[in-house]
Amino acid sequence: MEIKIKGSPFGSITRTRVLLCLNLLGTSFQRELARLLDSSPSVVQKALNGLERDGLVSGRMMGRTRSYTLNPRYFAKIEFAAFLRRLAEADADLQARTAELRRRPRRAGKPL
């Protein structure tokens, strides 16, 4: 089932898709999200900055990289995550891309 989105409940399609990715992945960073969404890193960073300012996303530094997750202190965290899960059901392509994403390093010397 394909759903055509005319508007977005979070201001823009990019902001909505960033939230969907963060809900599916748990935690991510700007370049990884840009790759998943086929978008430029600057557009994703702008969306992340706005979402963080709105209190929906929280970011923290891990070394020199800023890692993002849904804000665990958001007052409606459970309902918000359920809403995002429901929205993600309509985007099979995004679900497939996040499922294929390798989340841990490959053991040294292991064949591809």
ChimeraX attribute file (.defattr): number of C-alpha atoms within 10 A of each C-alpha:
attribute: neighborCount
match mode: 1-to-1
recipient: residues
	/A:1	7
	/A:2	8
	/A:3	8
	/A:4	7
	/A:5	8
	/A:6	7
	/A:7	10
	/A:8	12
	/A:9	9
	/A:10	12
	/A:11	12
	/A:12	12
	/A:13	15
	/A:14	19
	/A:15	22
	/A:16	20
	/A:17	23
	/A:18	23
	/A:19	24
	/A:20	24
	/A:21	26
	/A:22	21
	/A:23	20
	/A:24	18
	/A:25	16
	/A:26	11
	/A:27	14
	/A:28	20
	/A:29	18
	/A:30	21
	/A:31	16
	/A:32	14
	/A:33	24
	/A:34	18
	/A:35	13
	/A:36	16
	/A:37	18
	/A:38	10
	/A:39	13
	/A:40	13
	/A:41	16
	/A:42	12
	/A:43	14
	/A:44	24
	/A:45	18
	/A:46	14
	/A:47	22
	/A:48	25
	/A:49	16
	/A:50	15
	/A:51	21
	/A:52	17
	/A:53	11
	/A:54	10
	/A:55	15
	/A:56	20
	/A:57	21
	/A:58	21
	/A:59	18
	/A:60	11
	/A:61	9
	/A:62	8
	/A:63	7
	/A:64	6
	/A:65	12
	/A:66	13
	/A:67	15
	/A:68	20
	/A:69	21
	/A:70	24
	/A:71	16
	/A:72	13
	/A:73	11
	/A:74	13
	/A:75	11
	/A:76	11
	/A:77	14
	/A:78	10
	/A:79	10
	/A:80	15
	/A:81	17
	/A:82	12
	/A:83	13
	/A:84	18
	/A:85	15
	/A:86	12
	/A:87	14
	/A:88	20
	/A:89	13
	/A:90	14
	/A:91	15
	/A:92	11
	/A:93	13
	/A:94	17
	/A:95	16
	/A:96	10
	/A:97	13
	/A:98	17
	/A:99	12
	/A:100	8
	/A:101	11
	/A:102	8
	/A:103	10
	/A:104	6
	/A:105	6
	/A:106	10
	/A:107	7
	/A:108	6
	/A:109	6
	/A:110	6
	/A:111	6
	/A:112	4
